[in-house]
């Protein structure tokens, strides 16, 4: 199932039928790419723009609202997440949720989110009922059949990438699927392959930094966090830039270079603490940052 080709066809069809400004369709595509790359701040900005201009088409508007709901859920804003899911059900009416032509991994997560909020409308339950899942970031136990489906999606994405490596979203979806399978080596490998085709892809450098950080390879982590930061230094108020800086500080601290950690932290304490709840940090990492800031 070539979801990206289908999505493009749907977008073009909608453009000619409803005279939608392509600016808003492009905003939806950018929002999808940022979501798949786990760049939730940038995803939200683009998706909110998309919703504004896609209100003439219930399908595309529903797709944008679905991504917004998933993004808010990852940002721990459950109230707004549910609000946008309610809007999806309202827009779709009797249509099945699958008409949105979303990547399979995203559709699966969205259906679980419907279940989490106990939304039992026909669109949300057209597939077999999913178990509640409190946080998308937590890996879930998969049945063998589900794993087989995931590997089938992986093969399809690999074909898409071989045919046309110019788009980043198939790389990011493939990375997410490898993470579902807990295959860290292949997840890292696909990010390196992405950077071979798109060397200035900031989010890929950040995700590589995070992967190496979690496996305690702090030299590689620092290298990729540094590259990610250098690609975005001009916009220091971007939540993703703040997140990158936080991990640069933590990486230096974790490898025993406290002097360098303090250097990275200088001038960033207020901004990082202000956005603590939005950063993908566990409690130990937050405590390390507080300790570092205390001795600046």
N, C-alpha and C positions, 0 to 999 in steps of 0.2 A: 504494500500500500504506500504509494508515493505521496505522503501527506503534504509535502511542500508544493509539489506540482498541483495537487488538488486545491490547496489554499490559494495559489496564484490564480488558477482558473476561476475560482469563486470570486476572488477580488476583482478580476477583470470583468466578469459578467456583471457584478454589482455596479461597477464603475459606469458601464454603458447603459445599464437599465435605470439607474437612479441619478446619474450625473453627479456622483460624489466626487469631491475634490480629491485627487490622488494623494495630496498632502496627508490626509487623514488615514488613508490606507497604508501609506508608508509609516505613519506614526504607530499604527497597530503592529506592523511587521517589526519595527524597531523595538516596541514594547515586548513582543514575543521573544525576540533574540536576547534582550536584556534579562527577561525572566529566566530563560533557559540557562543563561550564564550566571544566574543568582545575583545579578546586579539589580536588586529590588528597588532602590531609589530611582535609578534611571528608568526602569520598567514602569514605575508608577507615573512618572512625569509624562512619558510618551503615551501611555494607555489612557490617561485622563484627557489628553488632547484628542486621541482617537475617538473616544466616546462622544465628545462634543460634536464631531463632524459626521459620525456614522449613524445618527439617530433615525435616518430614513430606511435603514436596512436592519431588520431585527436579528438576522443571523450574525452579521459582522459586529453589531453592537453587543449582542449576547457574548460573542467570543471575547471582546474587549473587557466586558464586565466580569467574565470568568477569570481572566488573567489578573484583573484588579483584585478580585476576591482572594485568589491564591497568594498574591503579593502581600496583601494586608495580613493574611494568616501567618505568613513567614515573618512579618514585622510585628507579630503578636498583638495586632489590632483586630480582635475577634468581632467586635461590634460592626465595624465597617466591612469586614469580610462577609459576614452574614447578610448585611444589607445589599451588597452587590450580588450575592447568590440569589437572594429573593428577586432581584431585578432580572436576573437571567431566566428564572422560571416564568416570570410575568411576560417577558418578551417572546419566549419560545412557545408558550401556550401548549398545544397538543403535540408539537413536534418533538422528536426524539433528540436527546442531547448530542448524539453522534453527528448530527447535521453540521456541527460547528467545524468538523474536519481538523481537529486539534491533534498534535502529536500524541501517540498512544500513551506515553508515560504521563503526559499532562492530563489527559482525559481520565486516566486511572486515579490520579491524585485528586482531581476535581470531584469525581464520584465519591471518593472517600470523605471529602470535605462535606458534601451533601449529607452523608451518613452521620458525620460528626455533629452537624447541627440539627440532626433529626428531620431533615427535609425529605419527605417521602413522596414527592410528586412523581408522576410517571416518568418524566425525563431523567430524574436522578436514580430511578430504580429499574431502568430498562435493562441494565446488566444485572447479574446476580449481586445480592446485597453484600456490601463490603463491611468489614469490622471497623469500629471507631479507631481513629488514629490521631492522638492528641497533638503530635508535632510532625510536620513533614520531614524535618531533618533526621528524625529517628529512623534507622533502617528497620524494616519490618520483616518478619518471617514470611517466606514465600512458599506456596505450594509448588511441587514439581511442574505442574501444568503451567503456572504463571511464569516460572523460570524459562520454560520452553518458549513461551510467547515472547518474553523479553529477548531471548537470544535470536529469535526470528526477526524482531525489530532491529537488533544490532546488525544482522546481515544486510537488511534492507538499507540501513543508514550507511553502512560501509560502501555499498554499491553507489549510493547517491554521492558520497564524498569522492569516490574514484572518478565518477563521471564529471562532477563539477565541484571542485574544492573552493570556489570563489565565495560561497556563502558560509558564514560562521555558525549559523543555528544548527545544522546537522551535527557538527563537531560537538557542540555543547550538549545536545540531546544524547549523543553517544556517550559522552563523559558521564552524564547523569545515570544512564543505564548501567554502565560499568560500576558506578558507585552502588547502585541497587544490588548488584551481584557481589559487592565487596571485593571487587577485583581492582585493587589500588594500582598495581603495575600497569594494567591496560588503560586505566583512567588517566594516569600520568602520561602514558605513551600517546594517547589521542590528543592531549593538550600540546605536547611537543610537535605533533604533526600539524595541529592547527597553527602553531607559531611559524612553522615552515612556510605556510601559505599566507599568514597574516602576522608579520613580526611585530607590529605595533598594537596588537590586541591586548589592551590593558587587563581585561578581566581574565584572560587565559594566564597571564603572568601571575596574577593574584591567586588564582585557583591552584597553580603549580606551587606557589609559595606556601599556600595552606596545606597542600598535600605533603610537601617535604617537611613542613613544620610539625605536622601530626605524626610523621615517622621519625622525628628527631634528627633529620638531616638539615641542620641549621645553616650550613654553608650554602647549600642550594636554595633553601628557603629565603635567606637574606638576599641572594642574588636576584631572585624573581620578584620579591617584594620591592626591592630597590628599583627594578625596571618598571614595575607597575606604577610606582610613585613618580618616577621621572616622566612617565607618559601622561601624567595628570596633575602635575604640580601647580599648574596655572590656576586651577579651581580648588582652592584649599577648603572651601566650605562644603564641597560635595561629600556626602556621607560615606561614599566608597573610598574617597581619598583619606578621610579620617580613619576608616577601618584599616586601610593599608598601612598608615602611619602607626597605628596601635600595634599591628603585628610586626612591624620593623623594630619597634621598641622591645616587644616581647622576645623576638628572635635573638637580638643582641644580648638581652638579659639571660636568656636560656642557655646560650653558649658561653656564658661566664664573663662577657665583656660589659660590665656594669657602666663603665665610663662612656662607652658608645651608646648604651641604652639611654643614659641621661642626656646625651647630646641629641639623640633623636627626639626625646621627649620635650626638650626645651621649646617653649612657645606653643605647645600642643595640649597641655594639660586641660585647660578650660574647655576646649572644643571636644576633646575625647570624653571627658566626664559628662558633658552636657548631652552627649548622644549614647551614653552607655547602654541604654535599653534597646537601641536600634542596632548595635554592633553584634556580630556573631561571635560572642565571647562567652566562655563558661565562667563560673564563679572563681575558680583558681586563677584564671587569666586576669580577671578584673582585680583580684586581690594583689596580684603581682604588679599590675599597673599602679595601684594605690601606693604600694610600697616604693616604687620607683619615683612617683611624683612627690612623695613625702620627703625624699632626700635630694631633690633638685636644688 
